[in-house]
Amino acid sequence: MARTKTLYACTECGATAPKWAGQCADCGAWNTLVEQVEAPSSGGRFGGYTGKAGEAQVRTLPEIGVEQTPRTATGLSELDRVLGGGLVPGSVVLIGGDPGIGKSTLLLQAMAHLARALDTLYITGEESLEQVALRARRLEIEAPRLKLLAETCVERITATAQRERPQALVVDSIQTAWTEQLQSAPGGVGQVRESAAQLVRYAKQTGTALFLVGHVTKEGALAGPRVLEHMVDTVLYFEGDGSGPLRVVRAIKNRFGAVNELGVFAMGDRGLREVANPSAIFLQRHESEVPGANVMVTMEGSRPLLVEVQALVDESHLANPRRVTVGLEHNRLAMLLAVLHRHGGVATYDQDVFVNVVGGVRVTETGADLPLLFAILSSLRGRPLPRGLVAFGEVGLAGEVRPVPGGQERLREAAKHGFTRAVVPKANAPKQPPEGMEVVAVSRLEEALQAL
């Protein structure tokens, strides 16, 4: 076998050096040299493949036969929804989230269910086997066929997997894994990248469904090199407030299903419990009408959700009034306030504006523009919005109200929860409104404010 050789590559310019240095000799950047493995000159680069079995053939698209990919249910329907219908053999799923959010609990529950029909192996690098067993006992999980291993060396992990031949494999976490080919400490950029590459290579060659648990930085992004997200098939983010019971699993990348799908769980004494009707959880009705609260219908993948957006507008004593958002984009709030002033005649330049989405949901779509402006205007005037009012729609810089995808599904979801009036973009107005609901179609921001 050809011996592997380590080099140090600059993350800024790509230049390589035989040994580590604090400054790149080519571009002059500091602390950018990262250890990596040089490809061997002879033999195959990908495991046992040497390229002698035959060259790849060029084929046209109709010549390629496509078979339905078999999927295995994980026992958690919300997780299956985010994965695109179930677990695909040979797929690699990366799950990231804050510490203590429930990543290990979710995977332990899923693997316990998969162990009834598949050979499973749970690799833990952060906890001992006794700690995993104690968690399983606390959650009342019974999985006599689930196999556990406490190991961090990637070579020993793959050797054990080749001996046990599991159909589903969990590595918790990728930041603790290390390979003998590199001398750097576990958790470094080079170690994470090479360890993940070896595990992904094993999963693809053997058809093993692989789960990788990843840490996140203080900004909320996955720790480690950005290439880690390109190496895997699916990237899931575990979100939620650690002090509250609600947890949200969001798909950022999925080669086997739709992205931006959402799975909702509730953390309890016995682990994570699925929330079949998340709108009932996120939507909290007030006993009496209060100003500054409005209900919107957002689309998360293929699922419409009813969430409440709240706004608090108060007189500012600062030279630069504060603009604070929780669950919404900060820059979009500043833009909408300018549109409200220019096309609605409502000035907030001397007011502090605080915006929050109830339940810890993060709304990224533009359909929240119209209900957000309604909540801001309600708080500024001190007058509550009518009961049973729901709204959605994008507001442009010219003051127009633009349509958003899934208008029919949004209205049906709102009517199912008892809402009787909806302010929607004119292009989203249905020919036949849902029974018991009045639909007000608007095309300009001025019309929307008059509709209130």
C-alpha positions as a Python dict, from the first residue, in 0.01 Angstrom:
ca = {
    (1, 'M'): (0, 0, 0),
    (2, 'A'): (115, 353, -71),
    (3, 'R'): (193, 552, 242),
    (4, 'T'): (-28, 849, 314),
    (5, 'K'): (136, 1189, 341),
    (6, 'T'): (10, 1489, 531),
    (7, 'L'): (24, 1842, 397),
    (8, 'Y'): (-94, 2177, 524),
    (9, 'A'): (-323, 2371, 293),
    (10, 'C'): (-422, 2737, 321),
    (11, 'T'): (-798, 2786, 348),
    (12, 'E'): (-767, 3128, 183),
    (13, 'C'): (-561, 3065, -131),
    (14, 'G'): (-523, 2685, -140),
    (15, 'A'): (-143, 2685, -128),
    (16, 'T'): (20, 2381, 36),
    (17, 'A'): (319, 2356, 268),
    (18, 'P'): (505, 2052, 407),
    (19, 'K'): (476, 2176, 766),
    (20, 'W'): (254, 2403, 967),
    (21, 'A'): (328, 2774, 995),
    (22, 'G'): (143, 3061, 1152),
    (23, 'Q'): (135, 3259, 825),
    (24, 'C'): (77, 3142, 469),
    (25, 'A'): (386, 3212, 259),
    (26, 'D'): (180, 3276, -56),
    (27, 'C'): (-106, 3503, 46),
    (28, 'G'): (18, 3619, 386),
    (29, 'A'): (-297, 3518, 578),
    (30, 'W'): (-254, 3421, 941),
    (31, 'N'): (-368, 3093, 1103),
    (32, 'T'): (-514, 2952, 781),
    (33, 'L'): (-297, 2640, 732),
    (34, 'V'): (-502, 2325, 793),
    (35, 'E'): (-372, 1970, 802),
    (36, 'Q'): (-500, 1737, 530),
    (37, 'V'): (-412, 1403, 373),
    (38, 'E'): (-243, 1397, 34),
    (39, 'A'): (-389, 1154, -218),
    (40, 'P'): (-157, 851, -268),
    (41, 'S'): (18, 836, -602),
    (42, 'S'): (-58, 468, -658),
    (43, 'G'): (-358, 258, -579),
    (44, 'G'): (-714, 370, -534),
    (45, 'R'): (-812, 675, -342),
    (46, 'F'): (-1153, 551, -236),
    (47, 'G'): (-1103, 252, -12),
    (48, 'G'): (-1048, -71, -205),
    (49, 'Y'): (-1142, 69, -545),
    (50, 'T'): (-836, 83, -771),
    (51, 'G'): (-1007, 163, -1099),
    (52, 'K'): (-910, -174, -1256),
    (53, 'A'): (-1265, -308, -1264),
    (54, 'G'): (-1343, -113, -1579),
    (55, 'E'): (-1391, 241, -1690),
    (56, 'A'): (-1716, 428, -1645),
    (57, 'Q'): (-1940, 435, -1950),
    (58, 'V'): (-2125, 734, -2088),
    (59, 'R'): (-2500, 675, -2103),
    (60, 'T'): (-2795, 885, -2209),
    (61, 'L'): (-3066, 980, -1961),
    (62, 'P'): (-3336, 744, -2101),
    (63, 'E'): (-3095, 449, -2081),
    (64, 'I'): (-3061, 485, -1705),
    (65, 'G'): (-3317, 277, -1521),
    (66, 'V'): (-3467, 442, -1216),
    (67, 'E'): (-3610, 222, -945),
    (68, 'Q'): (-3820, 337, -652),
    (69, 'T'): (-3587, 389, -358),
    (70, 'P'): (-3700, 175, -64),
    (71, 'R'): (-3751, 369, 257),
    (72, 'T'): (-3761, 247, 614),
    (73, 'A'): (-3977, 419, 874),
    (74, 'T'): (-3785, 545, 1176),
    (75, 'G'): (-4086, 515, 1408),
    (76, 'L'): (-4113, 896, 1434),
    (77, 'S'): (-4348, 1025, 1166),
    (78, 'E'): (-4224, 1385, 1208),
    (79, 'L'): (-3866, 1272, 1145),
    (80, 'D'): (-3982, 1068, 844),
    (81, 'R'): (-4153, 1379, 706),
    (82, 'V'): (-3831, 1581, 728),
    (83, 'L'): (-3627, 1297, 572),
    (84, 'G'): (-3867, 1282, 278),
    (85, 'G'): (-4068, 973, 374),
    (86, 'G'): (-3823, 756, 564),
    (87, 'L'): (-3464, 638, 579),
    (88, 'V'): (-3289, 553, 249),
    (89, 'P'): (-3017, 282, 245),
    (90, 'G'): (-2675, 434, 184),
    (91, 'S'): (-2786, 786, 279),
    (92, 'V'): (-2584, 1008, 511),
    (93, 'V'): (-2777, 1240, 744),
    (94, 'L'): (-2607, 1518, 941),
    (95, 'I'): (-2798, 1646, 1246),
    (96, 'G'): (-2683, 1967, 1414),
    (97, 'G'): (-2813, 2156, 1712),
    (98, 'D'): (-2730, 2329, 2037),
    (99, 'P'): (-2598, 2123, 2331),
    (100, 'G'): (-2878, 1954, 2525),
    (101, 'I'): (-3143, 2024, 2260),
    (102, 'G'): (-3219, 1652, 2219),
    (103, 'K'): (-3011, 1521, 1927),
    (104, 'S'): (-2893, 1208, 2107),
    (105, 'T'): (-3240, 1147, 2250),
    (106, 'L'): (-3399, 1170, 1905),
    (107, 'L'): (-3151, 929, 1748),
    (108, 'L'): (-3172, 685, 2038),
    (109, 'Q'): (-3550, 669, 2003),
    (110, 'A'): (-3524, 628, 1625),
    (111, 'M'): (-3256, 358, 1647),
    (112, 'A'): (-3455, 169, 1908),
    (113, 'H'): (-3746, 146, 1663),
    (114, 'L'): (-3521, 61, 1368),
    (115, 'A'): (-3357, -218, 1570),
    (116, 'R'): (-3683, -415, 1553),
    (117, 'A'): (-3640, -469, 1179),
    (118, 'L'): (-3278, -379, 1098),
    (119, 'D'): (-2931, -445, 1233),
    (120, 'T'): (-2830, -124, 1409),
    (121, 'L'): (-2514, 9, 1570),
    (122, 'Y'): (-2489, 320, 1788),
    (123, 'I'): (-2138, 467, 1818),
    (124, 'T'): (-2098, 711, 2105),
    (125, 'G'): (-1788, 925, 2138),
    (126, 'E'): (-1908, 1173, 2398),
    (127, 'E'): (-2070, 941, 2652),
    (128, 'S'): (-1995, 605, 2806),
    (129, 'L'): (-2211, 301, 2740),
    (130, 'E'): (-2348, 326, 3093),
    (131, 'Q'): (-2467, 682, 3031),
    (132, 'V'): (-2648, 576, 2713),
    (133, 'A'): (-2806, 284, 2899),
    (134, 'L'): (-2920, 516, 3179),
    (135, 'R'): (-3084, 749, 2927),
    (136, 'A'): (-3259, 456, 2762),
    (137, 'R'): (-3387, 340, 3100),
    (138, 'R'): (-3507, 690, 3190),
    (139, 'L'): (-3690, 715, 2858),
    (140, 'E'): (-3828, 361, 2904),
    (141, 'I'): (-3677, 247, 2575),
    (142, 'E'): (-3657, -127, 2524),
    (143, 'A'): (-3430, -229, 2237),
    (144, 'P'): (-3258, -562, 2308),
    (145, 'R'): (-3118, -579, 1952),
    (146, 'L'): (-2961, -233, 1953),
    (147, 'K'): (-2581, -261, 1963),
    (148, 'L'): (-2366, 6, 2130),
    (149, 'L'): (-1999, 93, 2103),
    (150, 'A'): (-1792, 365, 2271),
    (151, 'E'): (-1521, 458, 2018),
    (152, 'T'): (-1373, 767, 1854),
    (153, 'C'): (-1111, 626, 1614),
    (154, 'V'): (-1258, 615, 1263),
    (155, 'E'): (-1045, 318, 1156),
    (156, 'R'): (-1171, 109, 1447),
    (157, 'I'): (-1528, 229, 1387),
    (158, 'T'): (-1522, 115, 1024),
    (159, 'A'): (-1353, -212, 1118),
    (160, 'T'): (-1625, -284, 1373),
    (161, 'A'): (-1895, -187, 1126),
    (162, 'Q'): (-1748, -421, 864),
    (163, 'R'): (-1758, -703, 1118),
    (164, 'E'): (-2108, -630, 1252),
    (165, 'R'): (-2254, -519, 914),
    (166, 'P'): (-2526, -284, 1051),
    (167, 'Q'): (-2792, -147, 821),
    (168, 'A'): (-2826, 173, 1026),
    (169, 'L'): (-2530, 342, 1196),
    (170, 'V'): (-2507, 644, 1428),
    (171, 'V'): (-2185, 833, 1506),
    (172, 'D'): (-2232, 1073, 1799),
    (173, 'S'): (-2055, 1300, 1730),
    (174, 'I'): (-1835, 1370, 1427),
    (175, 'Q'): (-1638, 1634, 1622),
    (176, 'T'): (-1505, 1365, 1858),
    (177, 'A'): (-1396, 1131, 1578),
    (178, 'W'): (-1033, 1122, 1469),
    (179, 'T'): (-829, 933, 1212),
    (180, 'E'): (-483, 786, 1246),
    (181, 'Q'): (-380, 949, 918),
    (182, 'L'): (-365, 1294, 1080),
    (183, 'Q'): (-172, 1411, 1384),
    (184, 'S'): (-397, 1705, 1479),
    (185, 'A'): (-635, 1697, 1773),
    (186, 'P'): (-995, 1574, 1734),
    (187, 'G'): (-1237, 1848, 1639),
    (188, 'G'): (-998, 2026, 1406),
    (189, 'V'): (-1093, 2112, 1051),
    (190, 'G'): (-872, 1845, 900),
    (191, 'Q'): (-982, 1573, 1142),
    (192, 'V'): (-1352, 1646, 1095),
    (193, 'R'): (-1325, 1654, 717),
    (194, 'E'): (-1117, 1335, 681),
    (195, 'S'): (-1318, 1143, 943),
    (196, 'A'): (-1644, 1234, 774),
    (197, 'A'): (-1500, 1142, 433),
    (198, 'Q'): (-1407, 792, 552),
    (199, 'L'): (-1745, 734, 715),
    (200, 'V'): (-1936, 862, 410),
    (201, 'R'): (-1721, 641, 187),
    (202, 'Y'): (-1804, 336, 399),
    (203, 'A'): (-2177, 417, 397),
    (204, 'K'): (-2186, 452, 18),
    (205, 'Q'): (-1988, 135, -46),
    (206, 'T'): (-2193, -84, 188),
    (207, 'G'): (-2538, 76, 158),
    (208, 'T'): (-2551, 161, 529),
    (209, 'A'): (-2779, 441, 644),
    (210, 'L'): (-2553, 672, 845),
    (211, 'F'): (-2643, 941, 1099),
    (212, 'L'): (-2377, 1195, 1195),
    (213, 'V'): (-2428, 1426, 1492),
    (214, 'G'): (-2261, 1765, 1456),
    (215, 'H'): (-2196, 2050, 1695),
    (216, 'V'): (-2295, 2406, 1617),
    (217, 'T'): (-2113, 2732, 1673),
    (218, 'K'): (-2243, 3020, 1883),
    (219, 'E'): (-2386, 3171, 1562),
    (220, 'G'): (-2594, 2855, 1511),
    (221, 'A'): (-2405, 2716, 1210),
    (222, 'L'): (-2257, 2367, 1196),
    (223, 'A'): (-1908, 2360, 1341),
    (224, 'G'): (-1624, 2242, 1121),
    (225, 'P'): (-1550, 2294, 752),
    (226, 'R'): (-1827, 2405, 519),
    (227, 'V'): (-1745, 2111, 293),
    (228, 'L'): (-1896, 1883, 557),
    (229, 'E'): (-2246, 1984, 447),
    (230, 'H'): (-2160, 1910, 84),
    (231, 'M'): (-2039, 1559, 164),
    (232, 'V'): (-2364, 1438, 318),
    (233, 'D'): (-2706, 1379, 158),
    (234, 'T'): (-2926, 1545, 419),
    (235, 'V'): (-2861, 1826, 666),
    (236, 'L'): (-3104, 1867, 956),
    (237, 'Y'): (-3104, 2144, 1214),
    (238, 'F'): (-3251, 2080, 1558),
    (239, 'E'): (-3394, 2410, 1684),
    (240, 'G'): (-3587, 2526, 1985),
    (241, 'D'): (-3565, 2700, 2318),
    (242, 'G'): (-3389, 2480, 2571),
    (243, 'S'): (-3613, 2613, 2849),
    (244, 'G'): (-3933, 2523, 2662),
    (245, 'P'): (-4077, 2187, 2555),
    (246, 'L'): (-4103, 2251, 2181),
    (247, 'R'): (-3835, 2125, 1941),
    (248, 'V'): (-3827, 2180, 1566),
    (249, 'V'): (-3630, 1972, 1316),
    (250, 'R'): (-3574, 2159, 990),
    (251, 'A'): (-3428, 2016, 667),
    (252, 'I'): (-3176, 2251, 507),
    (253, 'K'): (-3053, 2007, 243),
    (254, 'N'): (-3211, 1683, 125),
    (255, 'R'): (-3117, 1481, -183),
    (256, 'F'): (-3404, 1238, -122),
    (257, 'G'): (-3688, 1480, -49),
    (258, 'A'): (-3802, 1839, -28),
    (259, 'V'): (-3604, 2098, 166),
    (260, 'N'): (-3746, 2333, 431),
    (261, 'E'): (-3969, 2057, 566),
    (262, 'L'): (-4045, 2090, 934),
    (263, 'G'): (-4089, 1831, 1208),
    (264, 'V'): (-4228, 1939, 1545),
    (265, 'F'): (-4160, 1754, 1871),
    (266, 'A'): (-4235, 1814, 2237),
    (267, 'M'): (-3975, 1719, 2497),
    (268, 'G'): (-4116, 1533, 2794),
    (269, 'D'): (-4011, 1296, 3070),
    (270, 'R'): (-4007, 1004, 2826),
    (271, 'G'): (-3820, 1177, 2549),
    (272, 'L'): (-3943, 1347, 2237),
    (273, 'R'): (-4309, 1317, 2150),
    (274, 'E'): (-4446, 1400, 1806),
    (275, 'V'): (-4680, 1695, 1764),
    (276, 'A'): (-4935, 1599, 1501),
    (277, 'N'): (-5111, 1939, 1498),
    (278, 'P'): (-4840, 2201, 1555),
    (279, 'S'): (-5074, 2492, 1476),
    (280, 'A'): (-5265, 2417, 1796),
    (281, 'I'): (-4938, 2443, 1991),
    (282, 'F'): (-4799, 2757, 1831),
    (283, 'L'): (-5136, 2935, 1823),
    (284, 'Q'): (-5220, 3063, 2169),
    (285, 'R'): (-5551, 3244, 2189),
    (286, 'H'): (-5573, 3536, 2429),
    (287, 'E'): (-5854, 3554, 2681),
    (288, 'S'): (-5920, 3913, 2576),
    (289, 'E'): (-5822, 4116, 2274),
    (290, 'V'): (-5475, 4269, 2304),
    (291, 'P'): (-5305, 4517, 2068),
    (292, 'G'): (-4993, 4418, 1881),
    (293, 'A'): (-5082, 4052, 1811),
    (294, 'N'): (-5178, 3904, 1477),
    (295, 'V'): (-5203, 3549, 1343),
    (296, 'M'): (-5029, 3454, 1021),
    (297, 'V'): (-5019, 3137, 811),
    (298, 'T'): (-4669, 3033, 713),
    (299, 'M'): (-4565, 2745, 488),
    (300, 'E'): (-4293, 2516, 614),
    (301, 'G'): (-4224, 2284, 324),
    (302, 'S'): (-4559, 2129, 238),
    (303, 'R'): (-4718, 2205, 576),
    (304, 'P'): (-4912, 2524, 657),
    (305, 'L'): (-4866, 2649, 1014),
    (306, 'L'): (-5063, 2905, 1210),
    (307, 'V'): (-4834, 3113, 1429),
    (308, 'E'): (-4882, 3437, 1618),
    (309, 'V'): (-4657, 3732, 1548),
    (310, 'Q'): (-4636, 3997, 1819),
    (311, 'A'): (-4509, 4354, 1801),
    (312, 'L'): (-4440, 4612, 2070),
    (313, 'V'): (-4398, 4973, 1958),
    (314, 'D'): (-4292, 5219, 2226),
    (315, 'E'): (-4154, 5572, 2234),
    (316, 'S'): (-3778, 5577, 2200),
    (317, 'H'): (-3544, 5804, 2396),
    (318, 'L'): (-3239, 5706, 2193),
    (319, 'A'): (-3085, 5877, 1896),
    (320, 'N'): (-3118, 5551, 1700),
    (321, 'P'): (-3441, 5368, 1793),
    (322, 'R'): (-3402, 4996, 1852),
    (323, 'R'): (-3522, 4733, 1606),
    (324, 'V'): (-3528, 4390, 1773),
    (325, 'T'): (-3656, 4073, 1607),
    (326, 'V'): (-3691, 3719, 1743),
    (327, 'G'): (-3780, 3457, 1483),
    (328, 'L'): (-3778, 3704, 1190),
    (329, 'E'): (-3511, 3870, 979),
    (330, 'H'): (-3380, 4192, 1128),
    (331, 'N'): (-3303, 4370, 800),
    (332, 'R'): (-3648, 4293, 661),
    (333, 'L'): (-3811, 4463, 959),
    (334, 'A'): (-3622, 4785, 884),
    (335, 'M'): (-3729, 4766, 520),
    (336, 'L'): (-4096, 4708, 608),
    (337, 'L'): (-4099, 5004, 846),
    (338, 'A'): (-3972, 5225, 564),
    (339, 'V'): (-4245, 5091, 332),
    (340, 'L'): (-4506, 5153, 603),
    (341, 'H'): (-4393, 5514, 630),
    (342, 'R'): (-4363, 5578, 255),
    (343, 'H'): (-4682, 5407, 134),
    (344, 'G'): (-4892, 5386, 449),
    (345, 'G'): (-4823, 5726, 602),
    (346, 'V'): (-4730, 5573, 939),
    (347, 'A'): (-4398, 5694, 1084),
    (348, 'T'): (-4199, 5494, 1339),
    (349, 'Y'): (-3865, 5676, 1321),
    (350, 'D'): (-3900, 5786, 1685),
    (351, 'Q'): (-4030, 5452, 1814),
    (352, 'D'): (-3862, 5135, 1942),
    (353, 'V'): (-4000, 4831, 1759),
    (354, 'F'): (-3977, 4482, 1909),
    (355, 'V'): (-4106, 4183, 1711),
    (356, 'N'): (-4144, 3822, 1828),
    (357, 'V'): (-4284, 3499, 1683),
    (358, 'V'): (-4459, 3300, 1957),
    (359, 'G'): (-4339, 2946, 2024),
    (360, 'G'): (-3977, 2985, 1916),
    (361, 'V'): (-4054, 2933, 1547),
    (362, 'R'): (-3816, 3089, 1296),
    (363, 'V'): (-4005, 3232, 999),
    (364, 'T'): (-3792, 3290, 691),
    (365, 'E'): (-4053, 3335, 417),
    (366, 'T'): (-4183, 3668, 291),
    (367, 'G'): (-4547, 3579, 362),
    (368, 'A'): (-4500, 3727, 709),
    (369, 'D'): (-4470, 4084, 578),
    (370, 'L'): (-4839, 4177, 582),
    (371, 'P'): (-4929, 4030, 925),
    (372, 'L'): (-4615, 4185, 1071),
    (373, 'L'): (-4720, 4532, 955),
    (374, 'F'): (-5069, 4471, 1095),
    (375, 'A'): (-4922, 4384, 1436),
    (376, 'I'): (-4693, 4689, 1433),
    (377, 'L'): (-4979, 4923, 1344),
    (378, 'S'): (-5202, 4765, 1610),
    (379, 'S'): (-4939, 4819, 1879),
    (380, 'L'): (-4864, 5173, 1765),
    (381, 'R'): (-5231, 5274, 1772),
    (382, 'G'): (-5306, 5075, 2088),
    (383, 'R'): (-5605, 4908, 1922),
    (384, 'P'): (-5640, 4529, 1902),
    (385, 'L'): (-5708, 4358, 1573),
    (386, 'P'): (-6049, 4192, 1521),
    (387, 'R'): (-6090, 3838, 1648),
    (388, 'G'): (-6078, 3572, 1384),
    (389, 'L'): (-5849, 3774, 1154),
    (390, 'V'): (-5564, 3601, 973),
    (391, 'A'): (-5331, 3743, 708),
    (392, 'F'): (-5041, 3655, 482),
    (393, 'G'): (-4867, 3823, 189),
    (394, 'E'): (-4540, 3976, 73),
    (395, 'V'): (-4504, 4354, 70),
    (396, 'G'): (-4279, 4507, -196),
    (397, 'L'): (-4081, 4829, -187),
    (398, 'A'): (-4332, 4994, -420),
    (399, 'G'): (-4613, 4925, -173),
    (400, 'E'): (-4763, 4635, -367),
    (401, 'V'): (-4887, 4317, -196),
    (402, 'R'): (-4740, 4019, -379),
    (403, 'P'): (-4875, 3663, -378),
    (404, 'V'): (-4708, 3378, -193),
    (405, 'P'): (-4707, 3003, -266),
    (406, 'G'): (-4973, 2775, -117),
    (407, 'G'): (-5257, 3024, -81),
    (408, 'Q'): (-5534, 2762, -89),
    (409, 'E'): (-5363, 2541, 171),
    (410, 'R'): (-5311, 2841, 401),
    (411, 'L'): (-5677, 2943, 386),
    (412, 'R'): (-5798, 2588, 450),
    (413, 'E'): (-5571, 2558, 754),
    (414, 'A'): (-5699, 2890, 892),
    (415, 'A'): (-6064, 2794, 834),
    (416, 'K'): (-6005, 2461, 1009),
    (417, 'H'): (-5901, 2647, 1325),
    (418, 'G'): (-6205, 2876, 1326),
    (419, 'F'): (-6079, 3194, 1161),
    (420, 'T'): (-6354, 3387, 984),
    (421, 'R'): (-6170, 3668, 798),
    (422, 'A'): (-5853, 3668, 594),
    (423, 'V'): (-5660, 3950, 428),
    (424, 'V'): (-5463, 3800, 139),
    (425, 'P'): (-5295, 3915, -184),
    (426, 'K'): (-5530, 3954, -476),
    (427, 'A'): (-5352, 3680, -675),
    (428, 'N'): (-5407, 3435, -386),
    (429, 'A'): (-5782, 3501, -359),
    (430, 'P'): (-5975, 3176, -426),
    (431, 'K'): (-6275, 3153, -657),
    (432, 'Q'): (-6467, 2981, -379),
    (433, 'P'): (-6362, 3084, -26),
    (434, 'P'): (-6367, 2820, 249),
    (435, 'E'): (-6700, 2780, 422),
    (436, 'G'): (-6754, 3037, 695),
    (437, 'M'): (-6460, 3258, 594),
    (438, 'E'): (-6459, 3602, 437),
    (439, 'V'): (-6156, 3661, 213),
    (440, 'V'): (-6046, 4021, 152),
    (441, 'A'): (-5815, 4047, -151),
    (442, 'V'): (-5578, 4345, -166),
    (443, 'S'): (-5316, 4451, -417),
    (444, 'R'): (-5168, 4757, -240),
    (445, 'L'): (-5059, 4828, 116),
    (446, 'E'): (-5307, 5118, 134),
    (447, 'E'): (-5593, 4876, 59),
    (448, 'A'): (-5470, 4634, 325),
    (449, 'L'): (-5462, 4907, 592),
    (450, 'Q'): (-5812, 5021, 493),
    (451, 'A'): (-5934, 4660, 522),
    (452, 'L'): (-5856, 4672, 894),
}
